[in-house]
Amino acid sequence: MNASNRRIVVVGAGAGGLGVAARLARTGGNEVVVVDPAEHHFYQPLWTLVGGGVFPKESSRRPMQDVIPAGVRWVRGEVTAFKPEENALVLRDGQSLGYDALVVAPGMQINWGQIPGLKESLGRNGVCSNYSFESVNSTWETLQRLRGGRALFTFPTTPIKCAGAPLKIMFLAEDHLRRTGARQATEIVYMCGVGAIFRAPKYAAELVKIAAARDIAVNYKQDLVALRPEQKEAVFRDTDSGAERVEKYDMIHVAPPMGAPDFIKQSPLADAGGWVEVDKHSLQHTRYPNVFSLGDASSLPTSKTAAAIRSQAPVLVENLLSTLAGRAPRAVYDGYTSCPLITGYGRLMLAEFDYDLKPQETFPFDQGKERRSMYLLKKYVLPVMYWQGLIRGRKWPWPIPEGQPQHG
């Protein structure tokens, strides 16, 4: 079967969608179409540093038309339905778009409305969040006004984009308060909806030590369920007992609940949790062989980070092209992901691990320790790797080389 002259549709122009589209376009011979309604593309990993006052939020945004890969057609539309039996999808304007192969990478949906009192309070009464371009400035503004009291930082029970991000802004806030002389007057509390501070045990152990050394209280299995912004009160539910507790705050940074986009959850592509149901090694859909997925909307059981996409994209592209050519997919994704865990201004641990939560570290030293060099990597090098490497589908040999796909 000839793999050329096929139409490959990519849903989503985030890191995963653009990176895959760029790689596919360079292989030649196929029509590559990206479907996304957004006017801008955002480098979301920068928002931690925006919330910490290091960068202006505008440096995280570029016009979508400037990042669509050469040779790729952009359909600026919103997908409302998938018809995998017909190899087609439907856009909000009623247009039907057929495909020979489909890549689903629309990212995650932030469900602000699931917490009563949250959405309307962002930027007011001490409520802030780094989790959107519109709200990210509220974090630094709130932090600058804080002179003492209680600062809460939340982590939900749902999967979220970059599970380390709520910790990062908490550590930056703690460092900022020390530098401004307000730390002694401020109680810092991490309200973690799950039972561990971080998934990978090696890095979790060190994070627990750092939190204790900096007098940060950590409460586990406490899920934010409501805000009472006028009273500056947050309601948490114990995930074991169901008991509720009310916490007063002067500042609260909220990591909101997230999930798969509604149009994915309601589609034939979804698993029971609403994610695009793919094999965790091949990234191929378990029921529709010409459908693939990567990134945040996929069912891949790994942390949802841009770094994970660096390892997922080459596997997906190789297996998709093999499928179009009538060959069985052989490239294997091992679950590699990475999280640059900022622990203060000028300090960072670079967590890298696989499906088994075992470290897969790049550098010839223990990355489970805070280092200034890793902070500089995050601040100056990773943005360049993102804009010039990841979303352009380019291999980037230094400082973190792209691993070659394994083959089964």
N, C-alpha and C positions, 0 to 999 in steps of 0.2 A: 504494500500500500504506500503510495506516495504521500509524504507529509507536507508537501508544498501547496501553496495557493489555498490555504484554509483560513477561516476567520477565527481568531482567538479573541474572546471578549473578556476583559478584566473589569470586574466591578469593584470600584474603590480606587482613589488616587492618593492614598496614604503611602507610607513607607513601603509596605509590602506590594501594593498594586503597581506603584511606579517602578520599583526595582525589578519586578518580574516583567513588566511591559517593556522596559528598556532592554533587558536581556533577550527577550523574544524578538524584539525589533531587529537586534543586531544579528540574529541567526538568519534573517532574510527568508523570503519565499512565502511568508504568511502575512495576512492582514491582521494587524493588532489594533484593537479598539479599547479605549478606557472610558468607562462610564462613571461620572461623578458630578454632582450638582454644585460643588463648592467653588467659590470664587478665589479662595486662597488655600495654600498648603502651609501647614505649620510644623515646625521642628519642636514637637512637644517636650522632648527631654530637657529643653532649655528652661522650661517654666519653673523648675525648682530654683534655678539661679535668678530668674526674674523675681520670683516671690521673695528671694533673699536679698534683693536690691543690687545684684551684681550686673545684670543686663537690662536694657529696656525691652519691653515685650515685643516691640516692632521688629527686633532683630530675629525673632522666631518665625516671621511670616514672609511669604513670597507669593506673588500672583500665580495662580494655578497655570496660566498659559505659559509662564516662564519655566515651569518644571516638567511639563509634559514632554516625554522623550521624543527625539527626532524620529520621524517615520511612524509615529503612533497617532491615530485619530482619536480626538477627544469628543465624546458625546456628552454635552453638559445637560444631564438629565438625572432623574431620580427613579431608581428601580422600585417597582411596587409588587412585582410577582415574578416567580420563576416557573417555567414549564419545562423541566428537564426531559420529560418523555418526548417533547417536541423539539428539543435543543433550541429553546428560545426563552427570552425574558421580556417583560412588559414594563414600559416606562410610564410615569404619571400622566404624560400627555396622550397615552393610548398607543403609542408606537410599539411595535413588536420588533425585537432585534434577535436574529438568529445567530447561531454559533456552531462551530465544529468542536471547539473546546472552550471551557469556561473556567475562569479563575475568580474566586470570590474572596475579596479582601476589603470589606467596607469598614473595618475597625469596630470599636465598641460604642455602645450607646450609654451615655451618662443619664441616670434616672434621678435627676434632682428632685422631682416631685414625690418620690417615695418617702422623703423625710419631711413631714409637715413643718412649715416655718422656715425651711432652708432657702429655697430659690429666691423668695422675695426679700430675704435678709442679707444676701451676699453684699459685702461692702458696708454694712451698717451694724450697729450694736455689737461690734467685736467679732462678727462672723466673716470668715474669709475662706478662700480655696484656690489652690494653684491649678485646678483641673479644667480650666477653660481660658481661652484668650481674653474673654470679656471680664473674668473675675480675678485673673492672676495678680493684677496690680493691687487688689484689695489686701493681699497678704502683707506686702511690704508697707503699705500705708497703715495697716492695723498694727504691725509690729513696731513701727516708728513711734506710734502714739502710746504704746504700752509702757507704763512706768512702774507696774507692780500688779499684784493680784494673782489670778489663776489663768494659766494658758493651757488649753486642752488641744490635743491633736488626735484625730480619730482614724481608725482603719475599719472598713466595713467587712461583713461576712462574705460578700460576693467577690468573684475575681475582679481585679482592677488593672488598669494600665500601670505598669511599673510598680510592683508591690513594695518597692523600697522608697517610693516618693514621699509618703507621709512621714517616714522616719527622717528623710533628708531635710525636709523643711523644719522639722522639730529640732534637729541638731543645729541647723543654721540659726534658728531663732534663739536657742540657748546660748550660742556663741555671741550673737549680736547683743543679747541682754547683758552678758558679762562685759562686753566692750563698752557698753553705755552706762554701766554701773547700776543697772536695774535688776540684775539677776538675783541678788539676795532678797529682794522684795517680791519675787515672782516664784510661784509654785508651778512647775511644769509637769503635766500628766499625760501619758500616752494611753489612750483608751482603745485597746486592740480587740477587734471583733472575733479574732481567731485565737488558737491556743499557743501560738509561738510568735516571737517577734519577727522571725524571718524563716522561710521554708528550708533553706539549706543549713544543716546543723553547724557546719564549721563557722560560717559567718554569723549565725544566730548567737552562738556562744560568745563571740567577741562583742557583738552589739549589746548583749545583756550587761557585760562588764562595763562598756562605755556609758550606758545609761545609768548604771549604779554609781559610777565614779563621778558623774555630773549631777547627781542628786535628782534624777528624773524618775518619777514614779511610773511603773508600768502595770496596768490592769488588763488581764486577759479575758477573752470571751465576753466583752462588753460592747454591744452593738448599738450605735446611735439610732434611735427610732423617732425622735421628735426634738424640735427646738422651740423654746419659748423666748424669743429674742427680746421682747420688751422687759422681761424679768432677768435676762441673761442666764437662762437655765437650759441645760441639755438633759434629755431623758435617754437613758441607756437601758437595754434589756440584757440580762445574763442569758447567754445562749444555752446553758445547761438547765438552769432552774426556771427560767422565764421571769424571774423577779426583776422589777424595774427599780432604778435608782436615779435620783436627780442630782446633777452636778452643776454647781455655780461656775461661771467663767467670766473673765474680763476679755479674753480672746479665745476663739475656737477656730482651728483650721480643720475643715471637713473634707475628708476623702469620701465622696458620695458613692452610693451603690451604683453598680454598673452591670451591664449584661449585653447579650447579642442584640443587634438592631431588630426592631419589630418586624421588618419585612423579611428578615432571616428566620426569626422564630416561627413565623406563620407560614413558612414555605416547606415544600417537600424535602429540601436539603438539610433541614435541621434534625438534630438528635433530641433526646428527651429534655435536655437542658437548654435547647434553643440555639446551640452552636452548629456551624456547618460540620457535618459528620464525616471526618476523614480518617484514614489509617494514619496512626501517629508516626510511622516511619516513612511511608511513601508520599503522604500528603494528598493522596487520591481519595475521592469520595468512596464510601463503602458500598454505595448502591448505584452510582452513576459514574462509569469509568472515565468519561471525558470531562468530569468536573473535578477541580482541585481547589484547595484553600490553604491559606497561610495567615499568620498574624493573629490579631486580637479576636476576630470573629470565628476562628476555627476552633475545633474541639481538641486541638493539640494540648496535652496536659503538661504545659510548661509555662513559666512566667511570660507575661505578655509585654515584651520589650522590643525596641528596634534592633537590638543586638541579636535577638533570636531570629529575626527576619534575615539577617546576614547569612545565617546558616540554612535557613529554610528555603530561601529563594533559589539557589543553584540546584537544590534537590528537586524542587517543584518543576523548574524549567526542564531539567533533564528528563524527568519522568513524564511530563506532559508531551514533550516531543517524541519520546519513545512510544507513548500510547497512540499518538497520531500516526506514527509509522508502523503501527501494528505489532509493536514489541512490548513485552511485559516490563513494567517499571522495575528498575534495579537499584536506583540511588536510594540511600537510606539517611534519614535525619535522626540523630541520636538524642534530640531534646536539648541541645546546647542553648543556653541563654546567658545573659550577663546583666548585672545591675551595678552601676557605679554608685556605691553607697557613700554619699557625702556625709561626713561626720563633723563638719565645721568649716569655716573659711580656711582654705589651704590644707584640708585633711580629707582623705577619701580611702575607702577600701573597695577594690575592684572584685566583686563577686562574679565568678564564672562557674557554671555547673551544668550537669546534664539531667536526663529524666530521672536518674537514680539519686539526684541531689549530691552527686560526688563532684568535687572540684575539677574543673577543666581549665586550669590557669594557663595564661599565655606567657607571663613573664617569669624569669628565673629567680624569683624570690617569693616569699610568703605573702600572697595578696590578702590574707586575712588580717593584716595589720594596717593601721592608718598611715598613709604616706602623702607627702606634698606632691611628689611626682605624679601620682595618680589623679590628684585634684587638677593639676595643670593639664593632664591628658583630657579630662572631662571638660574643662573650661575652654581650651584652645584647639585641641586636636580633633576630638570627636565631632564637633560641629562641621568641620571641614570634611571629615570622612563621610558625614551624612549627606551634605549638599553635593559634594563632588564625587562621592563613591556610591553610597547605598542606593539613593533614589535614581541614580544614573545607571545602576546595574553594573558597576565597574568593580573588578577585583581591586582590593586595596592591600598591598603587601606589607605595609608598616603603619603603625606599630602592632596592630592586631591582624595577623594574616587571616584571610578567608580559608577555612578548612575545605579540603576537597571532599565531595560527597563520598560516603562509603557505599559499597555495592554488595547487595545480598546475593 
